[in-house]
Amino acid sequence: MFSPDFLKRVSLVLSFLLVAGASFGAGTVVGEKRLPVIGNVIGISNKEPESVIVAPGTDFKAFWSAWSALSNKFVTFKKAPTDQEKVWGAIAGLAQSFGDPYTVFFPPQDLKNFEASINGEFQGVGMEIGLRDRVITVVAPLKDTPAYRAGIKAGDKILKIDGTPTNDMTIEKAVSLIRGTKGTTVELSIFREGETEPLPFKVVRDTIAIPTIDTERRGDVFIIRLYSFSANSPDLFRKALQEFSSFGGDKLVLDLRNNPGGYLEAAVDMASWFLPSGKIVVKEESKKEEEGKVFRSHGYNIFSDKLKMVILVNGGSASASEILAGALSEHKIAILIGEKTFGKGSVQELVKVTPDTSLKITIARWLTPNGVSISENGLKPDITVETKKGDLEKEKDTQLEKAIDFLMKKK
């Protein structure tokens, strides 16, 4: 179980990346320890839940009437749930009634799986999933992972997992079905925009090595491809910027396509290379306004006004990617080219219900410096360039070509 220090309330960015079969990430900060978990923001609390006044007229008799009817009448050929399992199911339904895909209940086994994932067990297929229009959707496959090599793409909708329909399925349930041991296979039925029939995929699970960064030079343009906001990405990004500086040019492309996010601290640190000290990188909007936070640039700010910069984004750019892209776009450091981002940016707190169960509750949302909700809207590019069908087969990157052309024409 968690130590007392582990249970301190913290902020971090978290998503659901199927590497360990649960979350990888935007980083869970626990005490002073940072553990990999991706996408929304999460805190961990060991406080007793606060007392709640139930609204007048709330009918709890209905609950006990349903409990009695089910207990007395339900017939199954399988093992019937215990009374305690019924309680867990009731709490899960209560959490689901709030209509937020990231507010969920972890019964004992699910909590064990979550704890295992944040302690760094990385076996799975290597993609992040989220809910879009109540459908389990691929946010992004990580480069050179089983999901990536199988041809799964950002925006793919998962209809079935090993034959089980995903209708009304939670992200956590989907994760638990897709996760598994290296060498085993998971079968996915996927709907893809432009296809008339679902596509079948058989993906062999493996140990996932999280890719971080690549650099490339194309003529007068320097390209940095960032695949995740991992714990070591700020240092690797700094080295990539040193390489760009040695290159001697003033045209930079930062490619955040299919980057599902990572540590919030990494996004703030990277933005700080381009922004003066104190400039807002991202805001946190909470239910209690006095608890809202503002994350500001550290003020490294090493580039002059002559820098010409493009950030490439698409539907697989999420969480920390949206934080960094939103900050540099709204502060007029870079323009965004590509497609609308995924729209993933909320803050969760992990609250103990019993010693072996927890609730993960959305307590705040991320806003760009200008107050745009990342979760609700995503980011719309300044210049929209859609990837055309067949471009990948032709090894043609229309979005990158547009970015280079834009920078070469910019004075």
Secondary structure, 3 states (H helix, E strand, C coil): CCCCHHHCCCCCCECEECCCCCCCCCCEEECCEEECCCCEEEEEECCCCCCCCCCCCCCCHHHHHHHHHHHHHCCCCCCCCCHHHHHHHHHHHHHHCCCCCCCEEECHHHHHHHHHHHCCCCEECCEEEEEECCEEEEEEECCCCHHHHHCCCCCCEEEEECCEECCCCCHHHHHHHHCCCCCCEEEEEEECCCCCCCEEEEEECEECCCCCEEEEEECCEEEEEECCECCCHHHHHHHHHHHHHHHCCCEEEEECCCCCCECHHHHHHHHCCCCCCCCEEEEEEECCHHHCCEEECCCCCCCCCCCEEEEEECCCCCCHHHHHHHHHHHCCCCEEEECCCCCCCEEEEEEEEECCEEEEEEEEEEECCCCCEHHHHCCCCCEECCCCCCCCCCCCCHHHHHHHHHHHHCC
